[in-house]
């Protein structure tokens, strides 16, 4: 079992099999076989699909329920930073800009000034 169809269908770009096949430089029928499990993509194709959809190869192949391993930056982020990142990722681009504008205004008037790096 693989998650290719699930990932494609849940992608906000509303991609068709043809869209993904065109990205890969393959026929739609070839990509369709990847989704149904009638054929398996090679490692290079899996790697390209992983990057294209922003998920791990393990998730694409149904070997993990974790879509993407956290980055080193995410692992070292404070809980507040991680929560803010998750909130921002759920917003529309317009709402993200509103949050950024508010945050910049708040930082400009804050009584607490962060230490400057050495």
ABEGO torsion letter per residue (X at the ends): XBAAAAAAAABAAGBBAAAAAAAAGBBAAAAAAAAAGABBBBAAAAAAAAAAAGBBAAAAAGABABABBBBAAAAABBAAAAAAAAAAAABBAAAAAAAAAAAAAAAAABABBBBBBX
